[in-house]
Amino acid sequence: MKKIKDLESALKRIDDLEKENAKLKEELEYYKNRKISGRQKHNAKWMAVYNDFVKCYKKGMSLVEIAERNRISERSVYRYKAYYEQIKKK
């Protein structure tokens, strides 16, 4: 980086940096607001479905029925079941 010698150069450099900063903020907002694909973390929605799974599983409902009830894939139900059994062991 070269040394800035006069006020005009400094002001131009500041302007360039502010533009770059605005561009980076815009990019950051994009990444903050994008929809994350794949399995979600244990957020409120996940916990609500998991708690319903536990309630239905304890009542003796089949895994397919639980999947249809919560509108999730059967694979997700098996993940919930594995998580439930892991917690139950502890």
C-alpha positions as a printed NumPy array, in Angstrom:
array([[  0.   ,   0.   ,   0.   ],
       [  1.413,   3.362,  -0.987],
       [  1.642,   6.275,   1.391],
       [ -0.986,   9.016,   0.941],
       [  0.65 ,  12.434,   0.618],
       [ -2.154,  14.956,   0.205],
       [ -5.729,  15.593,   1.299],
       [ -7.24 ,  14.916,  -2.14 ],
       [ -5.686,  11.436,  -2.288],
       [ -6.876,  10.698,   1.236],
       [-10.449,  11.755,   0.437],
       [-10.442,   9.678,  -2.758],
       [ -9.147,   6.656,  -0.816],
       [-11.87 ,   7.147,   1.819],
       [-14.524,   7.33 ,  -0.909],
       [-13.202,   4.119,  -2.518],
       [-13.202,   2.327,   0.839],
       [-16.768,   3.477,   1.607],
       [-17.954,   2.097,  -1.759],
       [-16.186,  -1.19 ,  -1.095],
       [-17.703,  -1.318,   2.394],
       [-21.217,  -0.741,   0.993],
       [-20.705,  -3.556,  -1.514],
       [-19.535,  -5.92 ,   1.234],
       [-22.504,  -5.001,   3.449],
       [-24.853,  -5.813,   0.568],
       [-23.148,  -9.183,   0.1  ],
       [-23.374,  -9.869,   3.83 ],
       [-27.133,  -9.172,   3.807],
       [-27.525, -11.648,   0.956],
       [-25.823, -14.375,   2.978],
       [-27.769, -13.522,   6.131],
       [-31.129, -13.746,   4.355],
       [-30.6  , -16.755,   2.098],
       [-32.514, -19.938,   2.726],
       [-30.309, -22.65 ,   4.084],
       [-30.862, -25.99 ,   2.446],
       [-30.458, -29.368,   4.034],
       [-31.184, -30.316,   7.59 ],
       [-32.015, -27.427,   9.86 ],
       [-30.563, -26.838,  13.255],
       [-32.694, -27.544,  16.308],
       [-34.764, -24.395,  15.995],
       [-38.327, -23.831,  17.254],
       [-39.945, -25.495,  14.224],
       [-37.693, -28.553,  14.534],
       [-38.449, -28.849,  18.247],
       [-42.205, -28.582,  17.661],
       [-42.15 , -31.415,  15.125],
       [-39.821, -33.483,  17.329],
       [-42.062, -33.032,  20.382],
       [-45.089, -34.096,  18.325],
       [-43.083, -37.092,  17.095],
       [-42.313, -38.141,  20.681],
       [-45.952, -37.79 ,  21.722],
       [-47.2  , -39.84 ,  18.745],
       [-44.406, -42.418,  19.017],
       [-45.234, -43.034,  22.676],
       [-48.913, -43.495,  21.737],
       [-47.865, -46.25 ,  19.331],
       [-48.437, -44.533,  15.981],
       [-46.451, -45.947,  13.073],
       [-43.554, -43.955,  11.696],
       [-45.331, -43.554,   8.349],
       [-48.399, -42.106,  10.096],
       [-46.204, -39.684,  12.025],
       [-44.495, -38.579,   8.792],
       [-47.842, -37.951,   7.098],
       [-49.225, -36.159,  10.149],
       [-46.286, -33.723,  10.306],
       [-45.806, -33.516,   6.531],
       [-42.175, -34.591,   6.724],
       [-40.232, -37.339,   4.978],
       [-39.973, -40.807,   6.431],
       [-36.206, -40.316,   6.576],
       [-36.724, -37.349,   8.893],
       [-38.919, -39.491,  11.14 ],
       [-36.143, -42.07 ,  11.364],
       [-33.723, -39.281,  12.304],
       [-36.112, -38.157,  15.032],
       [-36.377, -41.746,  16.231],
       [-32.589, -42.144,  16.37 ],
       [-32.292, -38.853,  18.252],
       [-35.067, -39.926,  20.645],
       [-33.371, -43.254,  21.359],
       [-30.024, -41.563,  21.873],
       [-31.552, -39.152,  24.4  ],
       [-33.408, -41.993,  26.086],
       [-30.123, -43.909,  26.661],
       [-28.636, -40.96 ,  28.525]])
